[in-house]
Amino acid sequence: MNLKHLPIEYDGFEKLVDFFRKEAGLTFSETAAPTLDRKLRARMTVLGFRSFRQYATYLTSTPRPQHEIDSSLDLVTNHETYFFREEYQLRLFREDVLPQIKEMAESRHRLVLWSAGCSTGEEVYTMAMLAVESGLFDDWKVRVFGSDLSRRCIAAARQGHYAATTLRQVPPKFRQTFFIDDADGALVASTIRNRCVFARRNLLDRSRSPILGNVDAIFCRNVLIYLDVEAQHRLIDMFFHCLNPGGYLLLGHSESLLYVPNQFEIVRMHEDLVYRRPKKQVECV
């Protein structure tokens, strides 16, 4: 984002943008400036700050105001999502990826999936529903982990209750089997909620992200597009080391690793390309 042309009342705006980059690897386009302006000014008014510079100084002060750092990151990140998003990729996941994981992990009877950047949890529950509905893992221990920068989103995900708008793509069979309808929307059934775990995580904090040990598949959709190049490199490297050998990484339809140095194999399946860690054991670090 080129900030050189901004008027004097934007003093300190560049410092805020740089803070978000260093803290979470976030990068913003030129067109994002008006939205950032509106959101940040509203937050600054609540806190009593009169300039971007004052707010930036507060966020970078010692001791770190962690609660406000979390709130600011929540403010500037995108949380749009819904159930069964990008249906073609989910079909590939169910029909191609899950059977291969079953074959690969047969000896341990444990399936671990991770939605990295899960927002309010729809993707996590979708992954769990697909795994359960497939019938491949009936006698397995199945865990789906969802992580996000936003504490607000994680709290909503744990509730598992959703309005009708986010349920619009749910197939009737899944709606009848895995949801309990009420006047305000629907609650995800306990058979699915009990398999899902949510936690607030900064994906660039390598010491905390892989808390479940190695995983079998990672969904990280529409996250890379908001990160700078350095953050993308760090994130993809971390994903590689957190996947079991032979594990899969699924990205959003507009994302690829073409310009990101990585050790993944590209695997062509029926409807798309996916990334796979080669089947040589390397422990998650």
MOBELFEN-V501639 format. One record per backbone hydrogen bond with DSSP energy under -0.5 kcal/mol. CO is the residue of the C=O (numbers start at 1). NH is the residue of the N-H. Records with the same first field share a line. If there is no record, write none. Layout:
CO = NH + NH
//
This chain:
1 = 3
3 = 6
7 = 10
8 = 11
10 = 13
11 = 53
12 = 16
13 = 17
14 = 18
15 = 19
16 = 20
17 = 21
18 = 22
19 = 23
20 = 24 + 26
21 = 25
25 = 228
29 = 32
30 = 33
32 = 36
33 = 37
34 = 38
35 = 39
36 = 40
37 = 41
38 = 42
39 = 43
40 = 44
41 = 45
42 = 46
43 = 47
44 = 48 + 49
51 = 55
52 = 56
53 = 57
54 = 58
55 = 59
56 = 60
58 = 61
64 = 66
65 = 68 + 69
66 = 70
67 = 71
68 = 72
69 = 73
70 = 74
71 = 75
72 = 76
73 = 77
74 = 77
82 = 85
86 = 89 + 90
87 = 91
88 = 92
89 = 93
90 = 94
91 = 95
92 = 96 + 97
93 = 98
96 = 100
97 = 101
98 = 102
99 = 103
100 = 104
101 = 105
103 = 106
105 = 108 + 109 + 110
109 = 141
110 = 112
111 = 143
112 = 216 + 217
113 = 145
114 = 116 + 219
115 = 117 + 118 + 147
118 = 121 + 123
121 = 125
122 = 126
123 = 127
124 = 128
125 = 129
126 = 130
127 = 131
128 = 132
129 = 133
130 = 134
131 = 135 + 137
132 = 135
135 = 138
137 = 140
140 = 142
141 = 111
143 = 113 + 145
144 = 197
145 = 115
146 = 199
147 = 117 + 118
148 = 201
149 = 151
150 = 154
151 = 155
152 = 156
153 = 157
154 = 158
155 = 159
156 = 160 + 161
160 = 188
162 = 186
163 = 166
164 = 167
165 = 168
166 = 83
167 = 170
171 = 174 + 175
172 = 176
173 = 177
174 = 178
175 = 179
178 = 189
179 = 181
180 = 187
182 = 185
185 = 182
186 = 162
187 = 180
189 = 192 + 193
190 = 194
192 = 195
193 = 196
195 = 144
197 = 146
199 = 148 + 201
201 = 203
202 = 205
204 = 206
205 = 208 + 209
206 = 210
208 = 211
209 = 211
210 = 213
215 = 244
216 = 248
217 = 114
218 = 220 + 250
219 = 116
220 = 252
223 = 226
224 = 227
226 = 27
228 = 232
229 = 233
230 = 234
231 = 235
232 = 236
233 = 237
234 = 238
235 = 239
236 = 240
237 = 241
238 = 242
239 = 243
240 = 243
242 = 215
244 = 247
247 = 277
248 = 218
249 = 251 + 275
250 = 220
252 = 255
257 = 260
259 = 261
265 = 267 + 276
266 = 268
267 = 269 + 274
272 = 269
274 = 267
275 = 249
276 = 265
277 = 246
278 = 246 + 280
//
